Every structure is written in structure tokens, then in C-alpha cells.
Amino acid sequence: MTSTLSGVATARRWVVLAVVLLCFLPAALDVTILTIAVPTLADELHASPAQLLWIVDVYSLLMVGLVLVTGPLGDRIGHKRLLMAGLVVFGAAPALCATASGPLALVGSRAVLAAGSAMIIPATLALIRQTFDSGRDHAVAIGAWSAVAAGASALGPVAGGFLLHHFWWGSTFLVNLPVVAVALPAVALLLNNEVESERQPWEATSPVLSVVGLLGSAYAIIAVTHDGVGPAEILLPGALGLTALVLFVRRQRRAKHPMLDLSLFRLPLLRAGVVASVLPVLVMVGFELQLVQYLQFAKGLSAADAALYLLPMPVAAVVAGLAGGPIVDRTGPRAGVPAGLLLAAVGYALVASGTAVPCGLALIGLGQGLVQTVASNLIMVTAPPEQAGAAAGIESVSYEVGAGLGIAVFGTVTTVAYRLLLPEGTSSTPLTAGDSPETAQVLTDAFHTITWLAAALTLVTVFLATPRRGTHA
């Protein structure tokens, strides 16, 4: 009888994991699903290059600050309730996005979508933590979560290209609705609502500082390359953003109950996990945005053809993410981080050189999937049990910071490279590169340049993110 009950409890845990991953999937997918729609949005909404970057980027950047609010809220009301609230918002926001009348309206609607996602992501990590103890099952569960994160980021443009081929651009948002329709009753029926015994104090200053810091810094980065922007429009938001980030760090260090516990960064393995979470995501998401623009503007591929071109990345990322949990459980984290990063670096080099590009994309997916799994494990397992909630907050923030900054930084670097390579006297932007063979070739050269940069940054990350000997796994 006891064995039967134990078997039922074990089976229920995996059902809970499946439901949690189903909830997480659309939130992770929306980080990149719009990247392939950039040409369509530029044409149909008459969006400028800066507006296009904000339409794609506001989702991740705003979510970083909101997660600092929703994480403690989940401790107070229970993570099941937080997840259900997030699903409700995530189910309503797509209608606003799909019916947006212009670029600014779409940016605002994406901000509402970010609010829903900011409830979903930390709740899913917390529910995994509550359901699985440390050990092999926990490693497998985190590996599955990481596989969804890495796979969905790579799958976003593929799904977006398929939808654009058959429907209009608003369908890239409405795809969330069937998932929410299934996930919401599943959460209500199958999950338990557990309120943390020790509730973290709730304050608004920290998340406001983080949002202002990231948005101000990203605005300055994006504004640098656009015509008609004066020094004040770059320096003032940049200074405001950096000041807010400094004040945020200072507040977290001094607070008795910080919203983002920076003391955890004293743990070498956790620190390595954060670097392995932020930088590879930054590189991959930024590279992917430039790749889909290159395929459509310079190569003239349709959204559907570009989606098929990208397919090796998400398939490989999901495979590596699912295999990463058992691999980490057997070998520990030391080998996983450098192995994944080296695979990705070779992949970027193959794409940049124009040889065996599908193989290169598959290697990028394999490397990213493995690294994401190891990074998540390092962050969640290294933290003491009493600080597991703080570790979940760091994991959520790390992923979104990487995605948000990747879009801003790589978008800016590509524009700079494009303008430097453009023949003197030619006036064009990357969004109109396909207007002539000469400018299309310049965009091709700029894309290859930033892809070599992606390979170099990935190699640098090998040294920054590999756990040092003498630290405890």
C-alpha cells in the first residue's frame, strides 16, 4: 500500500512539472517570436528602426524589474495563485497586442504582456523547487525547464515565421491563447497553493530602480546610432540609467531583506552560473535577431523560408536541454559549461564563414541548450535551501537581462557596422538594405562581422563562466 502511494506521489510530481512547463512555454517563446516579424512591422505599422527595437525589447527589459515584485508576491499569496494571475494577464494581453494601431500602442501592449510573464516565470521556478527535492529528479526537472527556455528562445522566430506565412502579424500574439486555455484549468485542478512560512518584505523602490536603470541604459545604447539624435538625448537617459543601477545595487547591499540578494554572488559556482546564463543568452538572442533580418532583407527569403532555415537551432537546443540534466547529474557542472560554450563558438564561426551553416546553427542550439541547463542548475542548487527563493529571482532576472541587452547591443553594433561598411555618399538603413545589391551586400558583411563578434564573446565567456577548481559543486 505504501509503495502504491509513493508511486502515485512520484507520478503526480511529473504531471506537475508538465503543467508548469506548459505555462512557461509561451512566456519564453514571446522573448523572440517577434524577431522575424520586424520587416512586416516596419512595413505595416510604419515603425522606425528604434521603435522596432523597443517593440521587441521592452518585453524582456520591463520584466526584469517586475520579477523583483512578483517573486516576493508569490511567497505571500502562494505561487499557484501567482501563476494563475499571470496566465489571466497573459491571456488578455495578446488581444491588445494583436489590435495595436501603431508602434507606440504595440510597445505599451507588450509591456502588459511582460507583466503577465513576470508572474509566470518566477512562479514556475518556485513550483519546481517546492515539488522536487535536491538530487537527480531536481536536476532533471531544472534541465527540462532550461530546455524549454533555450528551445523556446530559438523556436520563437520559427513559430513566428510559420504564423506570418499563413496569417497576419497579430497571430504571433494570439498563439498564446490556446496554451493559456489548457494551462489555466490544469493549474487550478492539479497544483497546490503553498504559502512560504517566511515572507519577504515588499517594497517598490528596488524594482523601480531596476526598470529605470535598464530602460535608461538600453535607450542610450539604441539612440546612439540613429539620425537626428542629439548628445543630450543619449547622455541624459544613459546617466539616469547608470545612476539608477548604482542606487539599486547599493540598496540591495544595505537592505535587511533585499529583493535581489547580491550576497549570493559570493558563492563562486553561483557566480559562474549567472555569467553562463546572462552572456550566452545575450549573444544568442542578439545574433538571432540579426540573422532573421539578414535572411529577409539581404537574402530575400520570406518569413516562412527564414523560419525553416532556423529550424536546426531550436531542435538542437531542446535535445541538449533535455539531455543536460542527466549529464550534469553524472559529471557535475565543470565540464558542461565549457563544452556547451565551445560548441556554440564553433557554430557561430561556421555561420560567420558561410560554410556548413545548418550545422553551425545546430551547434549553436546544442551549446546554448547545454549551457542553459548547467547555468540554471548552478544557480538553483548552489544557493542554501533557505535562500532558494532568492536564487530563483536571480535565475529569472539573469535570463531576461541577457535577452534584453542582447537585442539592444547587437542591434546597435549591427547598425554601426553597416554604416561603416556603406559606400560614402550612400544613404540607407539596414531595414532598406534589400533596395539594391550593393546595400544588401553591405548588410551581409555587417552580419558576418557581428557573427564573428558572437563567436569571440562566446569564447571569452568560457573563461568567465567556467567554475574554478577548488570550488564546491
VEXVOLUM-252803 format. One record per residue (C-alpha): residue in one letter; x, z, y. Coordinates in nm, 2 decimals, padded with zeros to 4 digits. Layout:
REM residues N
<gudo "A" <X Z Y>>;
...
//
This chain:
REM residues 473
<gudo "M" <00.00 00.00 00.00>>;
<gudo "T" <00.28 00.09 00.24>>;
<gudo "S" <00.46 -00.23 00.16>>;
<gudo "T" <00.14 -00.43 00.24>>;
<gudo "L" <00.10 -00.26 00.57>>;
<gudo "S" <00.47 -00.32 00.65>>;
<gudo "G" <00.43 -00.68 00.57>>;
<gudo "V" <00.12 -00.71 00.79>>;
<gudo "A" <00.31 -00.55 01.08>>;
<gudo "T" <00.60 -00.78 01.03>>;
<gudo "A" <00.38 -01.09 01.03>>;
<gudo "R" <00.20 -00.97 01.34>>;
<gudo "R" <00.53 -00.94 01.53>>;
<gudo "W" <00.60 -01.31 01.47>>;
<gudo "V" <00.25 -01.40 01.57>>;
<gudo "V" <00.30 -01.21 01.90>>;
<gudo "L" <00.63 -01.40 01.95>>;
<gudo "A" <00.45 -01.73 01.90>>;
<gudo "V" <00.18 -01.63 02.16>>;
<gudo "V" <00.45 -01.51 02.41>>;
<gudo "L" <00.65 -01.83 02.37>>;
<gudo "L" <00.33 -02.04 02.42>>;
<gudo "C" <00.27 -01.85 02.75>>;
<gudo "F" <00.64 -01.90 02.86>>;
<gudo "L" <00.65 -02.28 02.78>>;
<gudo "P" <00.45 -02.42 03.09>>;
<gudo "A" <00.63 -02.18 03.33>>;
<gudo "A" <00.97 -02.30 03.20>>;
<gudo "L" <00.85 -02.67 03.19>>;
<gudo "D" <00.75 -02.66 03.56>>;
<gudo "V" <01.11 -02.59 03.68>>;
<gudo "T" <01.20 -02.96 03.61>>;
<gudo "I" <00.88 -03.15 03.53>>;
<gudo "L" <00.86 -03.29 03.89>>;
<gudo "T" <01.22 -03.42 03.90>>;
<gudo "I" <01.11 -03.76 03.75>>;
<gudo "A" <00.82 -03.78 03.99>>;
<gudo "V" <01.05 -03.79 04.30>>;
<gudo "P" <01.02 -04.17 04.36>>;
<gudo "T" <00.64 -04.16 04.31>>;
<gudo "L" <00.60 -03.86 04.56>>;
<gudo "A" <00.83 -04.04 04.81>>;
<gudo "D" <00.60 -04.34 04.79>>;
<gudo "E" <00.25 -04.19 04.77>>;
<gudo "L" <00.29 -03.88 04.98>>;
<gudo "H" <00.55 -04.04 05.22>>;
<gudo "A" <00.78 -03.74 05.17>>;
<gudo "S" <01.12 -03.73 05.33>>;
<gudo "P" <01.43 -03.65 05.11>>;
<gudo "A" <01.44 -03.29 05.25>>;
<gudo "Q" <01.07 -03.25 05.17>>;
<gudo "L" <01.12 -03.38 04.82>>;
<gudo "L" <01.39 -03.13 04.75>>;
<gudo "W" <01.17 -02.85 04.87>>;
<gudo "I" <00.87 -02.97 04.66>>;
<gudo "V" <01.10 -02.94 04.35>>;
<gudo "D" <01.30 -02.64 04.46>>;
<gudo "V" <01.05 -02.39 04.62>>;
<gudo "Y" <00.92 -02.30 04.27>>;
<gudo "S" <01.25 -02.15 04.15>>;
<gudo "L" <01.37 -02.01 04.47>>;
<gudo "L" <01.05 -01.82 04.55>>;
<gudo "M" <01.02 -01.69 04.20>>;
<gudo "V" <01.35 -01.50 04.23>>;
<gudo "G" <01.21 -01.26 04.49>>;
<gudo "L" <00.86 -01.24 04.33>>;
<gudo "V" <01.01 -01.14 03.99>>;
<gudo "L" <01.15 -00.83 04.16>>;
<gudo "V" <00.79 -00.73 04.25>>;
<gudo "T" <00.62 -00.83 03.92>>;
<gudo "G" <00.88 -00.66 03.69>>;
<gudo "P" <00.80 -00.31 03.82>>;
<gudo "L" <00.43 -00.40 03.84>>;
<gudo "G" <00.43 -00.48 03.47>>;
<gudo "D" <00.58 -00.13 03.40>>;
<gudo "R" <00.29 00.02 03.59>>;
<gudo "I" <-00.01 -00.17 03.46>>;
<gudo "G" <00.13 -00.29 03.13>>;
<gudo "H" <00.29 -00.63 03.05>>;
<gudo "K" <-00.01 -00.77 02.87>>;
<gudo "R" <-00.22 -00.73 03.19>>;
<gudo "L" <00.06 -00.87 03.40>>;
<gudo "L" <00.08 -01.17 03.16>>;
<gudo "M" <-00.29 -01.23 03.17>>;
<gudo "A" <-00.30 -01.22 03.55>>;
<gudo "G" <-00.01 -01.46 03.56>>;
<gudo "L" <-00.19 -01.70 03.33>>;
<gudo "V" <-00.50 -01.69 03.55>>;
<gudo "V" <-00.30 -01.78 03.86>>;
<gudo "F" <-00.11 -02.04 03.66>>;
<gudo "G" <-00.44 -02.19 03.55>>;
<gudo "A" <-00.58 -02.21 03.90>>;
<gudo "A" <-00.28 -02.33 04.10>>;
<gudo "P" <-00.25 -02.67 03.93>>;
<gudo "A" <-00.57 -02.78 04.09>>;
<gudo "L" <-00.42 -02.71 04.43>>;
<gudo "C" <-00.11 -02.89 04.35>>;
<gudo "A" <-00.28 -03.20 04.20>>;
<gudo "T" <-00.51 -03.24 04.50>>;
<gudo "A" <-00.24 -03.18 04.77>>;
<gudo "S" <-00.29 -03.42 05.06>>;
<gudo "G" <00.07 -03.42 05.18>>;
<gudo "P" <00.42 -03.28 05.13>>;
<gudo "L" <00.37 -02.95 05.31>>;
<gudo "A" <00.05 -02.89 05.12>>;
<gudo "L" <00.23 -02.95 04.79>>;
<gudo "V" <00.51 -02.72 04.88>>;
<gudo "G" <00.25 -02.44 04.95>>;
<gudo "S" <00.07 -02.51 04.63>>;
<gudo "R" <00.40 -02.50 04.43>>;
<gudo "A" <00.45 -02.16 04.59>>;
<gudo "V" <00.12 -02.03 04.45>>;
<gudo "L" <00.23 -02.17 04.11>>;
<gudo "A" <00.56 -01.97 04.14>>;
<gudo "A" <00.36 -01.65 04.19>>;
<gudo "G" <00.19 -01.71 03.86>>;
<gudo "S" <00.51 -01.79 03.68>>;
<gudo "A" <00.68 -01.48 03.83>>;
<gudo "M" <00.43 -01.27 03.64>>;
<gudo "I" <00.46 -01.47 03.32>>;
<gudo "I" <00.84 -01.48 03.28>>;
<gudo "P" <00.93 -01.11 03.30>>;
<gudo "A" <00.62 -01.02 03.10>>;
<gudo "T" <00.73 -01.24 02.81>>;
<gudo "L" <01.08 -01.09 02.80>>;
<gudo "A" <00.94 -00.73 02.82>>;
<gudo "L" <00.69 -00.80 02.54>>;
<gudo "I" <00.97 -00.93 02.32>>;
<gudo "R" <01.16 -00.62 02.39>>;
<gudo "Q" <00.86 -00.40 02.30>>;
<gudo "T" <00.79 -00.59 01.98>>;
<gudo "F" <01.14 -00.63 01.83>>;
<gudo "D" <01.40 -00.37 01.79>>;
<gudo "S" <01.77 -00.45 01.82>>;
<gudo "G" <01.92 -00.63 01.53>>;
<gudo "R" <01.87 -00.96 01.36>>;
<gudo "D" <01.50 -01.01 01.44>>;
<gudo "H" <01.56 -00.93 01.80>>;
<gudo "A" <01.84 -01.19 01.81>>;
<gudo "V" <01.61 -01.45 01.65>>;
<gudo "A" <01.33 -01.37 01.90>>;
<gudo "I" <01.56 -01.39 02.20>>;
<gudo "G" <01.70 -01.71 02.05>>;
<gudo "A" <01.35 -01.86 02.03>>;
<gudo "W" <01.28 -01.76 02.39>>;
<gudo "S" <01.61 -01.92 02.50>>;
<gudo "A" <01.53 -02.23 02.30>>;
<gudo "V" <01.21 -02.27 02.50>>;
<gudo "A" <01.39 -02.20 02.83>>;
<gudo "A" <01.66 -02.46 02.76>>;
<gudo "G" <01.44 -02.71 02.58>>;
<gudo "A" <01.16 -02.69 02.84>>;
<gudo "S" <01.41 -02.75 03.13>>;
<gudo "A" <01.54 -03.06 02.95>>;
<gudo "L" <01.19 -03.17 02.84>>;
<gudo "G" <01.04 -03.14 03.18>>;
<gudo "P" <01.14 -03.49 03.30>>;
<gudo "V" <01.04 -03.64 02.97>>;
<gudo "A" <00.69 -03.49 02.98>>;
<gudo "G" <00.66 -03.59 03.35>>;
<gudo "G" <00.76 -03.95 03.27>>;
<gudo "F" <00.51 -03.98 02.99>>;
<gudo "L" <00.23 -03.84 03.22>>;
<gudo "L" <00.32 -04.07 03.51>>;
<gudo "H" <00.32 -04.37 03.28>>;
<gudo "H" <-00.04 -04.30 03.17>>;
<gudo "F" <-00.19 -04.11 03.47>>;
<gudo "W" <-00.13 -04.02 03.84>>;
<gudo "W" <00.13 -03.78 03.97>>;
<gudo "G" <-00.11 -03.48 03.98>>;
<gudo "S" <-00.13 -03.49 03.60>>;
<gudo "T" <00.21 -03.33 03.59>>;
<gudo "F" <00.04 -03.01 03.70>>;
<gudo "L" <-00.28 -03.03 03.51>>;
<gudo "V" <-00.09 -03.04 03.18>>;
<gudo "N" <-00.07 -02.66 03.22>>;
<gudo "L" <-00.45 -02.62 03.18>>;
<gudo "P" <-00.48 -02.68 02.80>>;
<gudo "V" <-00.20 -02.44 02.73>>;
<gudo "V" <-00.35 -02.17 02.95>>;
<gudo "A" <-00.69 -02.22 02.79>>;
<gudo "V" <-00.54 -02.15 02.45>>;
<gudo "A" <-00.29 -01.88 02.56>>;
<gudo "L" <-00.53 -01.66 02.76>>;
<gudo "P" <-00.77 -01.56 02.48>>;
<gudo "A" <-00.48 -01.53 02.24>>;
<gudo "V" <-00.31 -01.28 02.46>>;
<gudo "A" <-00.64 -01.09 02.51>>;
<gudo "L" <-00.70 -01.07 02.13>>;
<gudo "L" <-00.36 -01.02 01.98>>;
<gudo "L" <-00.14 -00.83 02.22>>;
<gudo "N" <-00.13 -00.46 02.30>>;
<gudo "N" <-00.10 -00.33 02.65>>;
<gudo "E" <00.17 -00.06 02.67>>;
<gudo "V" <00.25 00.11 03.00>>;
<gudo "E" <00.61 00.23 03.04>>;
<gudo "S" <00.64 00.61 03.05>>;
<gudo "E" <00.90 00.59 03.33>>;
<gudo "R" <00.76 00.38 03.61>>;
<gudo "Q" <00.99 00.22 03.86>>;
<gudo "P" <00.91 00.28 04.23>>;
<gudo "W" <00.77 -00.02 04.41>>;
<gudo "E" <00.88 -00.14 04.75>>;
<gudo "A" <00.85 -00.46 04.94>>;
<gudo "T" <01.18 -00.48 05.13>>;
<gudo "S" <01.41 -00.59 04.84>>;
<gudo "P" <01.20 -00.89 04.73>>;
<gudo "V" <01.15 -01.00 05.09>>;
<gudo "L" <01.53 -00.98 05.15>>;
<gudo "S" <01.60 -01.18 04.83>>;
<gudo "V" <01.34 -01.45 04.92>>;
<gudo "V" <01.46 -01.48 05.28>>;
<gudo "G" <01.83 -01.49 05.16>>;
<gudo "L" <01.78 -01.76 04.90>>;
<gudo "L" <01.54 -01.98 05.11>>;
<gudo "G" <01.76 -01.95 05.42>>;
<gudo "S" <02.07 -02.04 05.23>>;
<gudo "A" <01.91 -02.33 05.05>>;
<gudo "Y" <01.76 -02.46 05.37>>;
<gudo "A" <02.10 -02.47 05.53>>;
<gudo "I" <02.25 -02.64 05.23>>;
<gudo "I" <01.98 -02.91 05.22>>;
<gudo "A" <01.97 -02.96 05.60>>;
<gudo "V" <02.35 -03.03 05.62>>;
<gudo "T" <02.31 -03.39 05.50>>;
<gudo "H" <02.00 -03.51 05.68>>;
<gudo "D" <02.00 -03.71 06.00>>;
<gudo "G" <01.88 -03.56 06.33>>;
<gudo "V" <01.96 -03.21 06.23>>;
<gudo "G" <02.15 -03.01 06.49>>;
<gudo "P" <02.41 -02.74 06.43>>;
<gudo "A" <02.16 -02.46 06.52>>;
<gudo "E" <01.91 -02.58 06.25>>;
<gudo "I" <02.18 -02.54 06.00>>;
<gudo "L" <02.37 -02.23 06.12>>;
<gudo "L" <02.07 -02.01 06.21>>;
<gudo "P" <01.89 -02.03 05.87>>;
<gudo "G" <02.23 -02.01 05.69>>;
<gudo "A" <02.33 -01.70 05.89>>;
<gudo "L" <01.99 -01.54 05.83>>;
<gudo "G" <02.00 -01.62 05.46>>;
<gudo "L" <02.35 -01.48 05.41>>;
<gudo "T" <02.27 -01.17 05.61>>;
<gudo "A" <01.96 -01.11 05.41>>;
<gudo "L" <02.15 -01.14 05.08>>;
<gudo "V" <02.42 -00.90 05.20>>;
<gudo "L" <02.15 -00.65 05.30>>;
<gudo "F" <01.98 -00.70 04.97>>;
<gudo "V" <02.30 -00.62 04.77>>;
<gudo "R" <02.37 -00.32 05.00>>;
<gudo "R" <02.01 -00.19 04.94>>;
<gudo "Q" <02.03 -00.22 04.57>>;
<gudo "R" <02.36 -00.03 04.55>>;
<gudo "R" <02.23 00.26 04.76>>;
<gudo "A" <01.87 00.28 04.62>>;
<gudo "K" <01.80 00.56 04.37>>;
<gudo "H" <01.57 00.32 04.19>>;
<gudo "P" <01.69 -00.03 04.27>>;
<gudo "M" <01.47 -00.33 04.19>>;
<gudo "L" <01.78 -00.52 04.06>>;
<gudo "D" <02.02 -00.27 03.90>>;
<gudo "L" <02.36 -00.40 04.01>>;
<gudo "S" <02.53 -00.11 03.83>>;
<gudo "L" <02.48 -00.31 03.50>>;
<gudo "F" <02.73 -00.56 03.63>>;
<gudo "R" <03.00 -00.31 03.55>>;
<gudo "L" <02.94 -00.40 03.18>>;
<gudo "P" <03.18 -00.69 03.11>>;
<gudo "L" <02.96 -00.85 02.84>>;
<gudo "L" <02.65 -00.84 03.06>>;
<gudo "R" <02.85 -00.98 03.35>>;
<gudo "A" <02.97 -01.27 03.12>>;
<gudo "G" <02.61 -01.33 03.02>>;
<gudo "V" <02.49 -01.36 03.38>>;
<gudo "V" <02.76 -01.61 03.46>>;
<gudo "A" <02.68 -01.80 03.14>>;
<gudo "S" <02.31 -01.80 03.24>>;
<gudo "V" <02.35 -01.90 03.61>>;
<gudo "L" <02.62 -02.16 03.62>>;
<gudo "P" <02.53 -02.38 03.32>>;
<gudo "V" <02.16 -02.39 03.43>>;
<gudo "L" <02.27 -02.47 03.79>>;
<gudo "V" <02.48 -02.76 03.66>>;
<gudo "M" <02.22 -02.90 03.41>>;
<gudo "V" <01.91 -02.88 03.64>>;
<gudo "G" <02.11 -03.03 03.93>>;
<gudo "F" <02.25 -03.31 03.71>>;
<gudo "E" <01.91 -03.38 03.56>>;
<gudo "L" <01.75 -03.43 03.90>>;
<gudo "Q" <02.02 -03.68 04.00>>;
<gudo "L" <02.01 -03.85 03.66>>;
<gudo "V" <01.63 -03.93 03.68>>;
<gudo "Q" <01.68 -04.06 04.04>>;
<gudo "Y" <01.98 -04.28 03.93>>;
<gudo "L" <01.78 -04.42 03.64>>;
<gudo "Q" <01.48 -04.52 03.86>>;
<gudo "F" <01.65 -04.61 04.19>>;
<gudo "A" <01.97 -04.77 04.07>>;
<gudo "K" <01.88 -04.89 03.72>>;
<gudo "G" <01.52 -04.98 03.80>>;
<gudo "L" <01.37 -04.80 03.50>>;
<gudo "S" <01.01 -04.70 03.50>>;
<gudo "A" <00.92 -04.33 03.47>>;
<gudo "A" <00.83 -04.38 03.11>>;
<gudo "D" <01.15 -04.56 03.02>>;
<gudo "A" <01.36 -04.29 03.21>>;
<gudo "A" <01.18 -04.03 03.01>>;
<gudo "L" <01.27 -04.19 02.68>>;
<gudo "Y" <01.63 -04.23 02.80>>;
<gudo "L" <01.64 -03.85 02.85>>;
<gudo "L" <01.49 -03.76 02.51>>;
<gudo "P" <01.82 -03.66 02.33>>;
<gudo "M" <01.87 -03.37 02.57>>;
<gudo "P" <01.55 -03.16 02.50>>;
<gudo "V" <01.56 -03.23 02.13>>;
<gudo "A" <01.92 -03.11 02.10>>;
<gudo "A" <01.85 -02.81 02.33>>;
<gudo "V" <01.56 -02.69 02.11>>;
<gudo "V" <01.77 -02.73 01.79>>;
<gudo "A" <02.06 -02.54 01.94>>;
<gudo "G" <01.85 -02.27 02.08>>;
<gudo "L" <01.67 -02.21 01.75>>;
<gudo "A" <02.00 -02.21 01.56>>;
<gudo "G" <02.17 -02.00 01.83>>;
<gudo "G" <02.00 -01.67 01.73>>;
<gudo "P" <02.13 -01.66 01.37>>;
<gudo "I" <02.47 -01.79 01.48>>;
<gudo "V" <02.51 -01.51 01.74>>;
<gudo "D" <02.39 -01.26 01.48>>;
<gudo "R" <02.66 -01.37 01.24>>;
<gudo "T" <02.96 -01.45 01.46>>;
<gudo "G" <02.89 -01.24 01.77>>;
<gudo "P" <02.89 -01.38 02.13>>;
<gudo "R" <03.26 -01.46 02.18>>;
<gudo "A" <03.26 -01.80 02.01>>;
<gudo "G" <02.91 -01.91 02.12>>;
<gudo "V" <02.98 -01.92 02.50>>;
<gudo "P" <03.29 -02.14 02.50>>;
<gudo "A" <03.17 -02.36 02.21>>;
<gudo "G" <02.85 -02.44 02.40>>;
<gudo "L" <03.02 -02.50 02.73>>;
<gudo "L" <03.28 -02.73 02.58>>;
<gudo "L" <03.01 -02.93 02.40>>;
<gudo "A" <02.83 -02.97 02.74>>;
<gudo "A" <03.15 -03.06 02.92>>;
<gudo "V" <03.23 -03.33 02.67>>;
<gudo "G" <02.87 -03.46 02.71>>;
<gudo "Y" <02.90 -03.47 03.09>>;
<gudo "A" <03.23 -03.66 03.06>>;
<gudo "L" <03.07 -03.92 02.83>>;
<gudo "V" <02.78 -03.98 03.07>>;
<gudo "A" <03.02 -04.00 03.37>>;
<gudo "S" <03.24 -04.25 03.20>>;
<gudo "G" <02.93 -04.46 03.09>>;
<gudo "T" <03.03 -04.45 02.72>>;
<gudo "A" <02.81 -04.33 02.44>>;
<gudo "V" <02.56 -04.19 02.70>>;
<gudo "P" <02.28 -04.09 02.45>>;
<gudo "C" <02.55 -03.90 02.25>>;
<gudo "G" <02.66 -03.74 02.58>>;
<gudo "L" <02.31 -03.63 02.66>>;
<gudo "A" <02.26 -03.48 02.32>>;
<gudo "L" <02.59 -03.29 02.35>>;
<gudo "I" <02.47 -03.15 02.69>>;
<gudo "G" <02.15 -03.04 02.53>>;
<gudo "L" <02.33 -02.88 02.23>>;
<gudo "G" <02.57 -02.70 02.46>>;
<gudo "Q" <02.30 -02.58 02.70>>;
<gudo "G" <02.07 -02.45 02.42>>;
<gudo "L" <02.35 -02.26 02.26>>;
<gudo "V" <02.48 -02.11 02.58>>;
<gudo "Q" <02.13 -02.01 02.70>>;
<gudo "T" <02.08 -01.82 02.37>>;
<gudo "V" <02.41 -01.64 02.38>>;
<gudo "A" <02.37 -01.55 02.75>>;
<gudo "S" <02.02 -01.41 02.70>>;
<gudo "N" <02.14 -01.21 02.41>>;
<gudo "L" <02.44 -01.07 02.60>>;
<gudo "I" <02.22 -00.96 02.89>>;
<gudo "M" <01.94 -00.81 02.69>>;
<gudo "V" <02.15 -00.64 02.41>>;
<gudo "T" <02.44 -00.51 02.62>>;
<gudo "A" <02.23 -00.30 02.85>>;
<gudo "P" <02.15 00.05 02.74>>;
<gudo "P" <01.80 00.09 02.59>>;
<gudo "E" <01.68 00.29 02.89>>;
<gudo "Q" <01.78 00.01 03.12>>;
<gudo "A" <01.63 -00.27 02.92>>;
<gudo "G" <01.37 -00.34 03.19>>;
<gudo "A" <01.64 -00.38 03.45>>;
<gudo "A" <01.82 -00.62 03.21>>;
<gudo "A" <01.50 -00.83 03.17>>;
<gudo "G" <01.49 -00.86 03.55>>;
<gudo "I" <01.85 -00.97 03.57>>;
<gudo "E" <01.78 -01.23 03.30>>;
<gudo "S" <01.48 -01.37 03.48>>;
<gudo "V" <01.65 -01.38 03.82>>;
<gudo "S" <01.97 -01.54 03.67>>;
<gudo "Y" <01.78 -01.83 03.52>>;
<gudo "E" <01.57 -01.91 03.83>>;
<gudo "V" <01.87 -01.87 04.07>>;
<gudo "G" <02.06 -02.12 03.87>>;
<gudo "A" <01.78 -02.37 03.87>>;
<gudo "G" <01.70 -02.33 04.24>>;
<gudo "L" <02.06 -02.36 04.36>>;
<gudo "G" <02.13 -02.64 04.12>>;
<gudo "I" <01.87 -02.86 04.28>>;
<gudo "A" <01.98 -02.77 04.64>>;
<gudo "V" <02.36 -02.80 04.57>>;
<gudo "F" <02.36 -03.12 04.36>>;
<gudo "G" <02.10 -03.29 04.59>>;
<gudo "T" <02.33 -03.22 04.88>>;
<gudo "V" <02.65 -03.32 04.71>>;
<gudo "T" <02.49 -03.65 04.59>>;
<gudo "T" <02.38 -03.74 04.94>>;
<gudo "V" <02.73 -03.66 05.08>>;
<gudo "A" <02.90 -03.87 04.81>>;
<gudo "Y" <02.65 -04.16 04.86>>;
<gudo "R" <02.72 -04.17 05.24>>;
<gudo "L" <03.10 -04.15 05.19>>;
<gudo "L" <03.09 -04.44 04.95>>;
<gudo "L" <02.84 -04.65 05.15>>;
<gudo "P" <03.00 -04.95 05.33>>;
<gudo "E" <03.05 -04.90 05.70>>;
<gudo "G" <02.75 -05.00 05.91>>;
<gudo "T" <02.50 -04.98 05.62>>;
<gudo "S" <02.21 -04.75 05.69>>;
<gudo "S" <02.03 -04.63 05.38>>;
<gudo "T" <01.94 -04.31 05.18>>;
<gudo "P" <01.96 -04.26 04.81>>;
<gudo "L" <01.58 -04.29 04.80>>;
<gudo "T" <01.61 -04.66 04.91>>;
<gudo "A" <01.93 -04.74 04.72>>;
<gudo "G" <01.74 -04.99 04.50>>;
<gudo "D" <01.67 -05.21 04.81>>;
<gudo "S" <01.99 -05.40 04.75>>;
<gudo "P" <02.25 -05.44 04.47>>;
<gudo "E" <02.52 -05.31 04.70>>;
<gudo "T" <02.35 -04.98 04.77>>;
<gudo "A" <02.23 -04.95 04.41>>;
<gudo "Q" <02.60 -04.97 04.31>>;
<gudo "V" <02.69 -04.70 04.56>>;
<gudo "L" <02.43 -04.47 04.41>>;
<gudo "T" <02.57 -04.54 04.07>>;
<gudo "D" <02.92 -04.45 04.19>>;
<gudo "A" <02.78 -04.13 04.36>>;
<gudo "F" <02.60 -04.03 04.04>>;
<gudo "H" <02.92 -04.08 03.83>>;
<gudo "T" <03.11 -03.87 04.08>>;
<gudo "I" <02.87 -03.57 04.06>>;
<gudo "T" <02.86 -03.60 03.68>>;
<gudo "W" <03.24 -03.56 03.67>>;
<gudo "L" <03.18 -03.26 03.90>>;
<gudo "A" <02.93 -03.13 03.65>>;
<gudo "A" <03.19 -03.16 03.37>>;
<gudo "A" <03.46 -02.98 03.58>>;
<gudo "L" <03.22 -02.70 03.68>>;
<gudo "T" <03.13 -02.65 03.31>>;
<gudo "L" <03.50 -02.63 03.21>>;
<gudo "V" <03.56 -02.37 03.49>>;
<gudo "T" <03.26 -02.17 03.35>>;
<gudo "V" <03.44 -02.15 03.01>>;
<gudo "F" <03.70 -01.92 03.18>>;
<gudo "L" <03.45 -01.73 03.39>>;
<gudo "A" <03.18 -01.66 03.12>>;
<gudo "T" <03.38 -01.62 02.80>>;
<gudo "P" <03.37 -01.24 02.70>>;
<gudo "R" <03.72 -01.10 02.72>>;
<gudo "R" <03.89 -00.94 02.43>>;
<gudo "G" <03.87 -00.56 02.44>>;
<gudo "T" <03.51 -00.56 02.55>>;
<gudo "H" <03.25 -00.45 02.30>>;
<gudo "A" <02.99 -00.69 02.17>>;
//
